[in-house]
Structure formats: structure tokens, C-alpha cells
Amino acid sequence: MRRAYVVVVSLVLALVPVVPARAADNGSWSVYPVAAQVAARPYFYLSAGPGQTLTDKVAVQNRTGEPLTFRLYAADAYNTPRDGGFAVRTADETMRGVGAWARLARSRITVAGHRTVTVPFTLRVPAGAEPGDHPGAIVALDERVEPGGGKLALGIRRAVGARVYLRVSGPALPALAVSRLRVGPHRPLLLGTGTATVSYTLRNTGNVTLRPSVRLTARGLFGRTLLDRRAARVPAELLPGQSVRLTETWRGTPVLDRAAVRVDARAREASASAGVSFYAVPWLPLTVLVFVVVAMVAGWRMRARFRDGRATLRHHRFAVRRGLRDQGQ
């Protein structure tokens, strides 16, 4: 019986620009731009005006000893919502940029072991294309489905893509936005400090790729500095129109204070900020303390009532004995 798989595409992209160029590589095959006459290129850096057509070549190198068959396609790029990583659309998704405008001379190739195949492609920018950056990739997808691990019937199709950075001429508008700033859950201790999480949404609202930096600050009552550091989990590149939800751990939160938290993001000429305030209150220790105080007060009142009751009873017995003596006389 033939086993059915849920196919998961594993895509590898070149992440860091280096000189000389290093291909996007997963150990079995590489995808990279064909070297220009001047120098090798880590990625495809292309510029065009609306309505213009560009031509280029991509190389696919088989690093194994067996022939490999690939599906070639162009794809749009995006930031993953979880960590802002550079990712590209699968072949079955709708394309609106590079993935829709680029056409490869061959959509399917077989590369012999330890050989390289070069494939030309044409990129036609529509006349109505918006100015700014349109990132994407040229992807080589292995047609084989490899069985995945675990109990689920998962199949893995591996892919490697060479990044495409296309800029359409026109006004460049860098812009950032910070929204949905939240602090919590805040867990202060009875003594010492606590821990909280600072989460926010960072969005590129402009039309060019940005390399943002983010600073987190917090001020307590009377302007006391509680936090002042750069955010660690910021995407290296934030693509136009993309947003990512980011979270930072704040250790050393105050035990009892009113904190004003601020997030400041900057990239090139763009900047954005957001702020929120919260009260740092040790609710659990405070609840226990209130319970203890209430219990002590209740116990004191019960003892006082018990003492009053005994005094009243003694007074009543004394009055009865006195009345009896008066009657005997």
C-alpha cells in the first residue's frame, strides 16, 4: 500500500551576505546567481523601472554523486510572524511580486552528480508596479518526498533558494510602526525583583527593506530607571508591508512601583515608538499578608468577645449571690 504523506517543504536561503559570494546551500545542492563580469554576487541585486524587462541566470549545483531532479520557480519573500526570519512562498501560493513577474527558461531540471546547470530567467516589471523593494527568491525544489520522523505521516520536500532583491525605481519611503505593546505576566517576588515579558508588533509601513534596531526603556516613580537596553530578538531585515510579533524577557522588575515602559524602533530615516504603564504589585504575597492580618484581627476580636462574655457571666453570678444574701437578711 502506498503511504500518504503530509508534505512539509524545508527551505534554505543564504542568510548572511559574504564576499566572495556563498551560495544558498543545504549540503546536497546549491542555488546562486551566475557571477557577473565584475564580481561574484551573494544574491540577485536588481533594479528596474515600471514596465522594464530584466534578464539574468541562476545556477543549480548538485553536490552529491547521484542525479537530482528539481522544480524551479520564482517566489515572493516575507517575514515569518514568529521571529521575523526571511522566508518565501511555496509554489502553490499566490504571488504578487517577483514570484509573479519572473519566468525561468526551464521549470524542471535534472542535474547530474557533481555538476552544475545554469538556467536563464526573465523578469518583467509591470507598468503599474509600485516603487520600492520587492524581495523574493529563485527556488530549486527537490521533487522527492522524504519520510519524516515521528508517529505522524509527514513527508519532507527540501528546497534551496537564492534571494532576489528587486528595487523598482521611484520614491523610497522608509517607515516603521510599533503597536500592541503589552507587559505581562508580571511576577514580582515578596523580596527582591520579579520577571515580566514585553511584547509588541513591529511593522514596516514603508516601501523599502529596513534593518531595524529596538531599544526598551522603563521608568519608575520619580523618573527612576528600571530598564534600558537594546532588544535582542529583532529581525535582521524587515521587508516592506511585513509585521512581526516580538517578545522580550524583562528580569529585574520592581516589587512595588508604577512603571512606564517604552519601545523605540529606528531604521535609516524611519523611527517609531509606543509606551504603556503598569503597576508592579506583588499580588500573591500581598494577598497572603492581607489574609494573615484579617485572621489575626478576627482572632483578636473573638478573644475579646470571649473575655467580655466571661466577665458578663461573672458579674451575673455575683449579682445573683448578692441578691440571695439580701433575701436571707
C-alpha positions in Angstrom: 0.0 0.0 0.0 1.3 3.4 -0.9 1.7 5.6 2.2 0.2 9.1 2.1 2.3 12.0 3.4 1.5 15.5 4.6 4.3 17.3 2.7 6.3 19.9 4.6 8.7 22.0 2.5 12.1 22.7 4.1 13.6 25.8 2.5 17.1 27.0 3.0 18.2 30.5 2.0 21.5 32.3 2.1 21.2 34.3 5.3 24.4 36.4 5.6 26.0 38.4 2.8 29.6 37.4 2.4 32.4 38.3 -0.1 33.2 36.3 -2.1 29.6 35.1 -2.6 28.5 32.0 -0.9 25.6 30.0 -2.4 22.4 29.1 -0.6 23.3 25.5 0.3 21.8 22.6 2.3 24.7 20.3 1.9 23.3 18.4 -1.1 22.7 21.2 -3.6 23.3 24.9 -4.0 21.5 27.7 -5.8 23.2 31.0 -6.6 23.4 33.8 -9.1 25.7 33.3 -12.0 28.8 35.5 -11.5 28.7 38.9 -13.2 31.7 40.1 -15.3 32.8 42.5 -12.5 32.4 40.2 -9.4 30.5 37.4 -7.8 27.2 38.1 -6.2 25.8 36.7 -2.9 22.3 37.5 -4.0 20.4 38.9 -7.0 20.5 42.7 -6.7 18.3 44.0 -9.4 17.0 47.5 -10.3 14.3 48.4 -12.8 11.7 50.9 -13.7 8.0 50.1 -14.1 7.5 48.4 -17.5 11.1 47.4 -17.8 12.3 43.8 -18.5 15.5 42.3 -17.0 17.3 39.0 -17.8 19.6 37.0 -15.6 20.9 33.5 -14.9 20.7 31.2 -11.9 23.0 28.2 -11.2 22.0 25.0 -9.5 24.9 22.8 -8.4 24.4 19.1 -7.4 26.9 18.3 -4.6 26.0 14.7 -4.4 27.1 11.8 -6.6 23.6 10.9 -7.8 21.4 12.9 -10.3 18.8 15.1 -8.7 15.7 16.5 -10.3 14.3 19.9 -9.3 11.3 22.1 -9.8 12.4 25.7 -10.4 10.2 28.6 -9.6 10.3 32.2 -8.6 8.7 33.2 -5.3 7.8 36.2 -3.2 9.5 36.7 0.2 8.0 37.6 3.6 8.9 37.7 7.2 7.8 34.8 9.4 5.4 36.1 12.1 7.2 34.1 14.9 10.7 35.5 14.6 10.9 37.7 11.5 13.0 35.3 9.6 13.4 35.7 5.8 11.0 33.1 4.1 9.5 32.6 0.7 6.1 31.4 -0.6 5.6 27.9 -1.8 5.0 27.2 -5.4 1.2 26.8 -4.8 0.7 30.1 -3.1 -0.4 33.3 -4.9 2.5 35.5 -6.0 2.2 39.3 -6.4 5.8 40.5 -6.8 9.0 38.7 -8.0 7.1 35.4 -7.9 4.6 36.6 -10.5 7.0 38.7 -12.6 9.9 36.2 -13.1 9.8 33.4 -15.7 12.5 30.8 -15.8 13.5 29.3 -19.2 13.1 25.8 -17.6 10.7 24.9 -14.8 12.2 21.4 -14.3 15.8 20.3 -14.5 17.9 17.2 -13.8 21.4 17.9 -12.6 24.0 15.1 -12.8 26.1 14.3 -9.8 28.8 16.9 -9.0 27.5 19.0 -11.9 26.0 22.5 -12.3 23.2 23.6 -14.6 22.6 27.3 -15.5 19.1 28.4 -16.2 18.3 31.9 -17.7 15.2 33.8 -16.4 13.3 36.9 -17.4 11.8 39.4 -15.0 9.2 41.7 -16.5 8.2 44.6 -14.1 4.6 45.7 -14.8 4.0 49.2 -15.8 1.9 49.8 -12.7 4.4 48.3 -10.3 4.7 50.2 -7.0 8.1 51.8 -6.4 10.4 50.4 -3.7 11.7 46.9 -2.8 10.1 43.7 -3.9 12.1 40.8 -2.4 11.8 37.2 -3.5 13.9 34.2 -4.4 14.6 31.7 -7.2 13.9 28.3 -5.7 15.1 24.8 -6.6 12.6 22.3 -5.0 13.6 18.6 -4.8 10.8 16.5 -6.3 11.5 13.6 -3.9 9.4 13.3 -0.8 11.5 12.1 2.2 9.7 10.4 5.1 9.7 12.5 8.2 10.2 11.3 11.8 7.7 10.8 14.5 4.3 9.0 14.6 2.6 11.3 12.1 2.8 10.5 8.4 4.9 13.5 7.5 6.8 13.9 4.2 9.5 16.4 3.7 10.4 18.1 0.4 13.6 20.1 0.6 14.2 23.3 -1.3 17.0 25.9 -1.6 16.5 29.4 -2.8 18.8 32.3 -3.9 17.4 35.6 -2.7 16.3 38.3 -5.1 16.4 41.9 -4.0 14.5 43.9 -6.7 14.1 47.6 -6.4 11.6 49.4 -8.6 12.5 53.0 -9.3 10.5 55.7 -7.7 10.2 57.4 -4.3 11.8 55.5 -1.5 9.7 55.8 1.7 11.1 54.2 4.8 8.6 54.0 7.6 8.1 52.0 10.8 5.2 51.4 13.3 5.1 49.9 16.8 1.8 48.7 18.1 0.1 46.4 20.6 2.7 46.9 23.3 1.9 44.7 26.3 3.7 44.0 29.6 2.9 40.7 31.4 2.5 38.5 33.1 4.3 40.3 35.9 5.5 38.1 38.7 7.2 40.1 41.4 8.6 38.4 44.5 8.0 39.4 48.1 11.6 40.3 48.4 14.0 41.2 45.6 12.8 41.6 42.0 10.4 39.8 39.5 10.1 38.9 35.9 7.9 40.1 33.1 7.6 39.9 29.3 7.4 42.8 27.0 5.6 42.0 23.7 5.0 44.3 20.7 4.3 44.3 17.0 6.9 45.8 14.7 5.7 46.7 11.2 7.4 48.0 8.1 4.8 50.5 6.7 7.1 51.9 4.0 8.2 50.5 0.7 11.9 49.7 1.3 13.6 46.9 3.3 14.7 48.1 6.7 17.2 46.8 9.2 15.7 48.0 12.5 17.1 48.3 16.0 14.9 48.5 19.0 15.5 49.9 22.5 13.5 49.1 25.6 13.3 51.5 28.4 11.2 51.7 31.6 11.0 54.5 34.2 9.6 54.2 37.7 8.2 56.7 40.1 10.2 59.9 40.2 12.0 59.0 37.0 14.0 56.1 38.4 15.5 54.0 35.6 14.2 50.4 35.7 15.2 49.2 32.3 17.4 50.5 29.5 18.8 48.1 26.8 18.6 47.1 23.2 16.1 44.4 22.2 17.8 41.1 21.3 15.1 39.5 19.2 14.8 41.9 16.2 14.8 40.6 12.6 17.9 41.4 10.6 15.6 42.6 7.8 12.0 43.8 7.9 10.5 43.6 4.4 8.0 46.2 3.1 4.5 45.6 4.4 5.6 42.9 6.8 5.0 42.8 10.5 6.3 40.5 13.3 5.3 39.9 16.9 8.3 40.2 19.2 8.7 39.3 22.8 11.5 40.2 25.3 12.0 38.9 28.8 12.4 41.6 31.4 14.2 40.3 34.5 14.6 42.6 37.5 11.2 44.2 37.5 10.3 46.2 40.7 8.4 44.8 43.6 6.1 47.8 44.2 6.2 50.6 41.7 4.4 52.3 38.8 6.5 51.5 35.6 6.3 53.4 32.3 7.6 51.1 29.5 8.6 52.5 26.2 9.7 50.8 22.9 11.7 52.9 20.4 12.4 51.5 16.9 14.8 53.0 14.4 16.0 52.2 10.9 17.5 54.6 8.4 15.4 57.7 8.4 12.4 55.9 10.0 11.5 55.8 13.6 8.5 54.8 15.7 7.7 54.3 19.4 5.0 53.1 21.8 4.5 53.3 25.5 2.4 51.6 28.2 2.3 51.9 32.0 1.6 49.2 34.6 1.6 48.8 38.4 4.1 46.4 39.8 2.3 44.9 42.8 3.2 41.6 44.5 -0.4 40.3 44.4 0.2 36.8 45.8 2.4 37.9 48.8 0.1 40.8 49.4 -3.0 38.6 49.4 -1.3 36.2 51.9 -0.4 39.2 54.0 -3.9 40.6 54.0 -5.3 37.1 54.8 -2.9 36.8 57.8 -3.9 40.3 59.0 -7.6 39.5 58.7 -7.1 36.3 60.5 -5.2 38.0 63.3 -7.9 40.7 63.7 -10.7 38.1 63.6 -8.8 36.1 66.3 -8.3 39.1 68.5 -12.0 40.1 68.2 -13.0 36.5 69.1 -10.8 36.5 72.1 -12.1 39.9 73.1 -15.7 38.7 72.8 -14.8 35.6 74.8 -13.3 37.7 77.6 -16.3 40.1 77.6 -18.6 37.0 77.8 -16.7 35.6 80.8 -16.8 39.0 82.5 -20.5 39.3 82.0 -21.1 35.8 83.4 -19.0 36.5 86.5 -20.9 39.8 87.0 -24.2 37.9 86.7 -23.2 35.2 89.2 -22.0 37.9 91.6 -25.3 39.7 91.3 -27.3 36.5 92.0 -25.3 35.6 95.1 -25.7 39.2 96.4 -29.4 39.0 95.8 -29.6 35.8 97.7 -27.7 37.2 100.7 -30.0 40.3 100.7 -33.1 38.0 100.8 -31.6 36.0 103.8 -31.2 39.0 105.8 
